[in-house]
Amino acid sequence: RYLGIFGDEAAAMMASMCSAAGAEATLTGIERCRAAGMDELYLVPTSPDPDHLSELIDLIT
């Protein structure tokens, strides 16, 4: 739903490319980026639920 702002077809395409779902996958993705030398990372929400932001903050702090 969140990605629906881009239209149904684009939203479906982008959603299919999301590879990190859940806390463990998110932490693994962040660690892989760190190991590759990245010092900046943008996390893009795929849900309009503000509680997910709170969960992410708790996860990475």
C-alpha positions, 0 to 999 in steps of 0.5 A, a space after each residue: 500500500 505504501 508504495 501505491 503512490 507510484 501506481 499499482 504496476 510500479 508498486 508491485 515491481 518495487 515490492 518484489 525487489 524488497 529483500 529484507 523483511 523482518 528484524 533479522 534480515 534488516 540487521 543482516 543487510 545493515 551488517 553486509 553494507 558495513 562490511 562492504 565499507 559503506 558508511 551511510 545507508 538509507 532505509 526506505 519504509 514499505 509501510 505507512 505504520 509509524 510503529 515500524 519506525 519505532 521498531 527500527 530505532 529500537 533494533 539499531 540502537 
